[in-house]
Amino acid sequence: MSIKRIGLPFIIFIHFLFSYLAKNLLILWQKIVTIVRWILYQLNKWNRFFVLQLMWRRGKLGRPLGHLGIIIVTLMILFASSFTRSSNVFSDTNLAAILKESEVEEGLSEDFLINFAQVNTNIPAGQSAEDITEYEVKVGDTLSLIAEENHITIDTLLAVNGLGLNDLLMPGQKLKILPVSGLEHTVVVGDTVESIATKYKLDTPQPIIEINWLEKPYDLEVGQKLIVPGGIVPEVPKPVVTYAANSYVSSQPSVAPVAGTGQFLWPTPGYMSRGYGWFYGYFHGAIDIANNSCGNPIYAADSGYVEASGWKAGGWGNAVWLDHQNGYKSKYAHMTSVAVSGGTYVNRGQLIGYSGQTGIAYGCHLHFVVELNGVAINPQAVL
């Protein structure tokens, strides 16, 4: 390879290197000059003040004011040095504004001020802190440790993940982590920032607006996920459980949209044969209700839209899935037969099917699932 071929890239490299250094040194020099001039201006202003005070008090304040002056100068030097390290201490724009106030006395030109304010204007946009992150459970983790590590409350961790205090954590399990303590809300028809704030016992919707970067007129979309800082899950009164025939509505399927009340009925006569949680190494995200025989009536725990009805793969057997259109969904599995059709609306307490053992099931029972904002929760919390 010839020296000429080697020399050309080297010359180009040197050219760009010196151009880069010259540009950045010029920016640094402009900042240093501006800072020094600002310090001199402040010293001059304080000097005039001290002189007047000394004249007024005839020198009695000379010694203490001298000490004070040394302290002020020291602090100003420290302030100036910290400025070059962190733009959070003193911004270029604010400094330019202060210099502008003194440009007549100091002789600073408007062009200089504009040029200074434009130095380093390419500020990267801050990453939004409002992102919901995912945490993978490690060996030895507990709810309190995870909550403390992520600076949220245990209640927040439980609510957003549909967990209970007695639930076990398994290594590798994924948990949703909110950026602040509070709740996650899924927007439904009719929701406004005001109604959401009221629902979760906030005095004002302002925290919801700020954390979710909502702009006027604060329009919300159905299905949109919102973080509710400091929100409190509204308590749902437990209905009186009764199995009398008139406890349930036997009306025909509704053709008009019917939103859920948030108050769930016990869906079928019987006893709980298996609860919600970990059993024999796997997570049972539902409760099983048995009655020692098949064919017992199953009723809609709350009003809503029939998302699916009929045979469902994956071990469900004959099943009905209801969307209560308020963030809650309920699912009913292992039925002998279903009594409603998909795409219709049902009322709270309406007959939707009969218990059985279809799908992957042992013995006649109802496999009852409740979801809140897409996450399975313990049905006993709403029954």
C-alpha positions as CSV (number, residue, x, y, z in Angstrom):
1,M,0.0,0.0,0.0
2,S,1.5,3.4,-1.0
3,I,2.2,6.2,1.4
4,K,-0.1,8.4,-0.6
5,R,-3.1,6.1,-0.1
6,I,-2.3,5.9,3.6
7,G,-1.8,9.7,4.0
8,L,-5.1,10.8,2.5
9,P,-7.4,9.1,5.1
10,F,-5.0,10.3,7.9
11,I,-5.3,13.9,6.7
12,I,-9.1,13.6,6.5
13,F,-9.1,12.1,10.1
14,I,-6.9,15.0,11.4
15,H,-9.2,17.5,9.7
16,F,-12.3,16.2,11.3
17,L,-10.6,15.8,14.7
18,F,-9.5,19.4,14.8
19,S,-12.8,20.6,13.5
20,Y,-14.6,18.7,16.3
21,L,-12.2,19.9,19.0
22,A,-12.4,23.5,17.7
23,K,-16.2,23.5,17.8
24,N,-16.5,22.0,21.3
25,L,-13.7,24.2,22.7
26,L,-15.5,27.3,21.3
27,I,-18.7,26.2,23.0
28,L,-16.9,25.6,26.3
29,W,-15.1,29.0,26.0
30,Q,-18.4,30.8,25.3
31,K,-19.8,29.3,28.5
32,I,-16.8,30.1,30.6
33,V,-16.7,33.7,29.4
34,T,-20.4,34.1,30.0
35,I,-20.2,32.6,33.5
36,V,-17.2,34.8,34.4
37,R,-18.9,38.0,33.2
38,W,-22.0,37.1,35.1
39,I,-19.9,36.5,38.3
40,L,-18.1,39.8,37.7
41,Y,-21.5,41.5,37.3
42,Q,-22.7,40.1,40.6
43,L,-19.5,41.0,42.4
44,N,-19.8,44.5,41.1
45,K,-23.4,44.8,42.2
46,W,-22.7,43.4,45.7
47,N,-19.5,45.6,46.0
48,R,-21.6,48.7,45.5
49,F,-24.0,47.5,48.2
50,F,-21.3,46.7,50.7
51,V,-19.6,50.1,50.1
52,L,-22.9,51.9,50.8
53,Q,-23.4,49.9,53.9
54,L,-19.9,50.5,55.2
55,M,-20.3,54.3,54.6
56,W,-23.6,54.2,56.4
57,R,-22.3,52.4,59.4
58,R,-18.9,54.2,59.3
59,G,-16.9,51.0,59.0
60,K,-18.5,49.2,61.9
61,L,-19.6,46.4,59.6
62,G,-16.2,46.1,57.8
63,R,-15.0,42.9,59.4
64,P,-18.2,40.8,59.3
65,L,-19.1,42.0,55.8
66,G,-15.6,41.1,54.7
67,H,-16.1,37.6,55.9
68,L,-19.5,37.5,54.3
69,G,-18.0,38.6,51.0
70,I,-15.5,35.8,51.1
71,I,-18.2,33.3,51.7
72,I,-20.4,34.6,48.9
73,V,-17.5,34.6,46.4
74,T,-16.7,31.0,47.4
75,L,-20.3,29.9,47.0
76,M,-20.4,31.6,43.6
77,I,-17.3,29.8,42.4
78,L,-18.8,26.5,43.5
79,F,-22.0,27.4,41.8
80,A,-20.2,28.2,38.6
81,S,-18.3,24.9,38.6
82,S,-21.4,22.9,39.2
83,F,-23.1,24.6,36.3
84,T,-20.6,23.0,33.9
85,R,-21.4,19.5,35.3
86,S,-25.2,19.6,35.5
87,S,-27.7,21.5,33.4
88,N,-30.3,21.0,36.2
89,V,-28.5,23.6,38.5
90,F,-28.7,26.5,36.0
91,S,-30.0,26.4,32.5
92,D,-28.5,28.2,29.6
93,T,-31.8,30.0,28.8
94,N,-32.2,31.3,32.4
95,L,-28.6,32.5,32.4
96,A,-29.2,34.3,29.2
97,A,-32.2,36.0,30.7
98,I,-30.2,37.2,33.7
99,L,-27.5,38.5,31.4
100,K,-30.1,40.3,29.3
101,E,-31.2,42.3,32.3
102,S,-27.6,43.5,32.8
103,E,-26.6,43.9,29.1
104,V,-26.7,47.7,29.3
105,E,-24.4,48.0,32.2
106,E,-22.1,45.2,31.1
107,G,-22.2,46.0,27.4
108,L,-23.4,42.6,26.2
109,S,-24.9,42.5,22.8
110,E,-28.2,40.9,21.8
111,D,-26.4,38.7,19.3
112,F,-24.2,37.3,22.0
113,L,-27.2,36.5,24.2
114,I,-29.0,34.8,21.4
115,N,-25.9,32.8,20.5
116,F,-25.4,31.7,24.1
117,A,-29.0,30.6,24.5
118,Q,-28.7,28.5,21.4
119,V,-25.7,26.6,22.6
120,N,-26.5,23.0,23.3
121,T,-30.2,23.3,22.5
122,N,-30.4,19.6,21.4
123,I,-31.8,18.4,24.7
124,P,-32.9,14.8,24.5
125,A,-36.5,14.2,25.3
126,G,-36.9,12.6,28.7
127,Q,-38.1,9.1,28.8
128,S,-41.6,9.0,30.1
129,A,-41.8,7.8,33.7
130,E,-45.3,6.7,33.1
131,D,-44.3,3.4,31.6
132,I,-45.6,0.1,33.1
133,T,-42.6,-2.2,33.4
134,E,-42.3,-5.9,34.0
135,Y,-40.5,-7.6,36.8
136,E,-39.3,-11.2,36.9
137,V,-39.5,-12.8,40.3
138,K,-36.2,-14.2,41.6
139,V,-35.4,-16.8,44.2
140,G,-35.9,-15.2,47.7
141,D,-38.2,-12.4,46.5
142,T,-41.2,-11.4,48.6
143,L,-44.0,-9.0,47.9
144,S,-42.6,-6.5,50.4
145,L,-39.1,-6.6,48.8
146,I,-40.4,-6.2,45.3
147,A,-42.6,-3.3,46.3
148,E,-39.8,-1.6,48.2
149,E,-37.3,-2.1,45.4
150,N,-39.7,-0.5,42.9
151,H,-40.9,2.3,45.3
152,I,-44.5,1.3,45.3
153,T,-46.9,0.0,48.0
154,I,-47.7,-3.7,48.5
155,D,-51.3,-2.9,47.8
156,T,-50.4,-1.5,44.4
157,L,-48.4,-4.6,43.5
158,L,-51.3,-6.8,44.6
159,A,-54.0,-4.9,42.8
160,V,-52.3,-4.5,39.4
161,N,-51.3,-8.2,39.4
162,G,-54.5,-9.6,40.8
163,L,-52.7,-11.2,43.8
164,G,-53.5,-11.8,47.4
165,L,-51.3,-11.4,50.5
166,N,-51.2,-15.2,50.8
167,D,-50.4,-15.9,47.2
168,L,-47.0,-17.6,46.6
169,L,-44.4,-16.1,44.2
170,M,-42.6,-18.4,41.9
171,P,-39.1,-17.7,40.4
172,G,-39.6,-16.6,36.8
173,Q,-43.1,-15.3,37.4
174,K,-43.8,-12.0,35.6
175,L,-45.2,-9.1,37.6
176,K,-46.5,-5.7,36.3
177,I,-44.9,-2.7,38.0
178,L,-46.6,0.7,38.0
179,P,-44.3,3.8,38.0
180,V,-46.2,5.1,41.0
181,S,-48.4,3.7,43.8
182,G,-51.9,3.4,42.6
183,L,-54.0,1.3,40.2
184,E,-54.4,0.6,36.5
185,H,-57.8,1.3,35.0
186,T,-59.3,0.2,31.7
187,V,-61.5,2.8,30.1
188,V,-65.1,1.7,29.5
189,V,-68.0,3.5,27.8
190,G,-69.0,6.7,29.6
191,D,-65.7,7.1,31.5
192,T,-64.3,10.6,32.0
193,V,-61.2,11.7,34.0
194,E,-63.6,13.1,36.6
195,S,-65.7,9.9,36.9
196,I,-62.5,7.8,37.2
197,A,-61.1,10.1,39.9
198,T,-64.4,9.8,41.8
199,K,-64.5,6.1,41.5
200,Y,-61.0,5.6,42.9
201,K,-61.6,8.3,45.7
202,L,-59.3,11.0,44.3
203,D,-60.1,14.6,45.2
204,T,-59.1,15.8,41.7
205,P,-58.4,14.2,38.3
206,Q,-55.2,16.2,38.0
207,P,-52.9,13.2,39.0
208,I,-54.6,11.1,36.3
209,I,-54.1,13.8,33.7
210,E,-50.5,14.4,34.5
211,I,-49.3,10.8,34.9
212,N,-51.0,9.7,31.6
213,W,-50.0,12.9,29.6
214,L,-53.6,13.7,28.8
215,E,-54.3,16.9,26.9
216,K,-57.5,18.9,26.7
217,P,-60.3,18.0,26.2
218,Y,-59.1,14.8,27.9
219,D,-60.8,12.5,25.5
220,L,-60.6,8.8,26.4
221,E,-60.9,5.7,24.3
222,V,-62.7,2.5,25.3
223,G,-60.0,0.0,26.2
224,Q,-57.4,2.6,27.0
225,K,-55.2,1.8,30.0
226,L,-54.8,4.6,32.5
227,I,-52.7,4.8,35.7
228,V,-54.5,6.1,38.7
229,P,-51.9,7.4,41.2
230,G,-53.0,6.9,44.8
231,G,-56.3,5.2,43.7
232,I,-58.2,3.1,46.1
233,V,-60.2,0.1,44.9
234,P,-63.9,0.8,45.7
235,E,-65.3,-1.7,48.1
236,V,-68.1,-3.8,46.6
237,P,-70.8,-4.8,49.1
238,K,-71.1,-8.6,49.3
239,P,-74.5,-9.7,48.2
240,V,-76.5,-12.0,50.5
241,V,-76.1,-15.5,49.1
242,T,-79.4,-17.3,48.7
243,Y,-80.5,-20.2,46.5
244,A,-84.2,-19.6,46.4
245,A,-85.8,-19.9,43.0
246,N,-86.7,-16.2,42.9
247,S,-83.2,-15.2,43.7
248,Y,-82.3,-15.3,40.0
249,V,-83.8,-13.6,37.0
250,S,-85.1,-15.9,34.3
251,S,-85.7,-13.3,31.7
252,Q,-84.9,-13.8,28.0
253,P,-81.5,-12.6,26.7
254,S,-81.3,-8.8,26.4
255,V,-80.7,-7.2,23.0
256,A,-79.6,-3.9,24.4
257,P,-76.2,-3.3,26.0
258,V,-76.2,-4.0,29.7
259,A,-73.2,-2.9,31.8
260,G,-72.3,-4.8,34.9
261,T,-73.0,-3.4,38.4
262,G,-69.8,-4.6,40.0
263,Q,-71.7,-6.7,42.5
264,F,-71.4,-10.4,41.7
265,L,-73.9,-13.1,42.6
266,W,-72.8,-16.6,43.6
267,P,-73.2,-18.2,40.2
268,T,-74.5,-21.6,41.2
269,P,-75.8,-23.5,44.2
270,G,-73.0,-25.5,45.9
271,Y,-69.9,-25.3,47.9
272,M,-66.3,-24.3,47.0
273,S,-64.4,-27.5,46.3
274,R,-61.1,-25.7,45.3
275,G,-60.0,-22.2,46.0
276,Y,-57.9,-19.6,44.1
277,G,-54.1,-20.0,44.3
278,W,-51.2,-22.5,44.0
279,F,-52.0,-26.2,44.3
280,Y,-49.5,-29.0,43.7
281,G,-47.1,-26.9,41.7
282,Y,-49.5,-25.1,39.4
283,F,-51.6,-21.9,39.7
284,H,-55.4,-22.3,39.9
285,G,-56.7,-18.9,38.8
286,A,-60.3,-19.6,39.7
287,I,-62.6,-21.2,42.2
288,D,-64.4,-24.5,41.7
289,I,-68.0,-24.8,42.9
290,A,-69.4,-28.3,43.3
291,N,-72.8,-29.7,44.2
292,N,-72.3,-33.5,44.0
293,S,-74.2,-33.8,40.8
294,C,-74.3,-32.4,37.2
295,G,-77.0,-30.3,35.7
296,N,-77.2,-27.6,38.3
297,P,-78.3,-24.2,36.9
298,I,-75.5,-21.7,36.4
299,Y,-76.4,-18.0,36.4
300,A,-74.6,-14.8,35.2
301,A,-72.8,-13.4,38.2
302,D,-73.4,-9.9,36.7
303,S,-74.9,-8.3,33.7
304,G,-72.8,-8.1,30.5
305,Y,-72.0,-9.1,26.9
306,V,-71.6,-12.8,25.9
307,E,-68.1,-12.9,24.4
308,A,-68.2,-16.6,23.8
309,S,-70.6,-19.5,24.2
310,G,-70.1,-23.2,23.5
311,W,-67.1,-25.5,23.3
312,K,-63.8,-23.9,24.1
313,A,-60.5,-25.7,23.6
314,G,-57.8,-25.7,26.2
315,G,-59.6,-27.7,28.7
316,W,-62.6,-25.4,29.2
317,G,-65.2,-27.7,27.7
318,N,-68.6,-26.1,27.2
319,A,-68.1,-22.5,28.5
320,V,-69.6,-19.0,28.6
321,W,-67.4,-15.9,28.7
322,L,-69.0,-12.6,29.8
323,D,-67.6,-9.1,29.5
324,H,-69.3,-6.9,32.1
325,Q,-67.9,-3.7,30.3
326,N,-66.6,-2.2,33.5
327,G,-63.2,-3.7,33.6
328,Y,-64.5,-7.1,34.9
329,K,-65.0,-10.3,33.0
330,S,-66.3,-13.7,34.2
331,K,-65.8,-17.1,32.7
332,Y,-67.8,-20.3,33.4
333,A,-66.3,-23.7,32.3
334,H,-67.0,-27.5,32.2
335,M,-70.8,-27.0,31.6
336,T,-73.0,-29.9,30.5
337,S,-74.7,-27.4,28.1
338,V,-75.0,-23.7,27.6
339,A,-78.2,-21.6,27.6
340,V,-77.1,-18.4,25.9
341,S,-75.6,-17.4,22.5
342,G,-72.5,-15.4,21.8
343,G,-73.0,-11.8,20.8
344,T,-76.0,-11.2,23.0
345,Y,-76.4,-9.5,26.4
346,V,-77.5,-11.1,29.6
347,N,-78.8,-9.7,32.9
348,R,-77.4,-10.3,36.3
349,G,-78.8,-13.6,37.6
350,Q,-79.9,-14.9,34.2
351,L,-79.6,-18.6,33.4
352,I,-76.6,-19.2,31.1
353,G,-76.0,-23.0,31.4
354,Y,-75.8,-26.1,33.5
355,S,-72.9,-27.6,35.5
356,G,-71.0,-30.6,34.2
357,Q,-67.5,-32.1,33.7
358,T,-66.8,-31.4,30.1
359,G,-63.2,-30.5,29.0
360,I,-60.4,-31.3,31.4
361,A,-62.4,-31.8,34.6
362,Y,-62.9,-34.4,37.4
363,G,-66.3,-34.6,38.8
364,C,-69.2,-32.2,38.2
365,H,-68.4,-28.7,39.1
366,L,-68.3,-25.1,37.8
367,H,-64.9,-23.6,37.1
368,F,-65.5,-19.9,37.8
369,V,-63.0,-17.2,36.7
370,V,-63.1,-13.5,37.4
371,E,-60.7,-11.1,35.6
372,L,-60.1,-7.4,36.3
373,N,-58.5,-5.3,33.6
374,G,-57.3,-8.5,31.9
375,V,-55.8,-10.1,35.0
376,A,-57.4,-13.0,36.9
377,I,-58.2,-12.2,40.5
378,N,-59.6,-14.2,43.4
379,P,-63.4,-14.4,42.7
380,Q,-64.0,-14.4,46.5
381,A,-62.9,-10.8,46.5
382,V,-66.1,-9.8,44.6
383,L,-68.6,-12.4,45.7
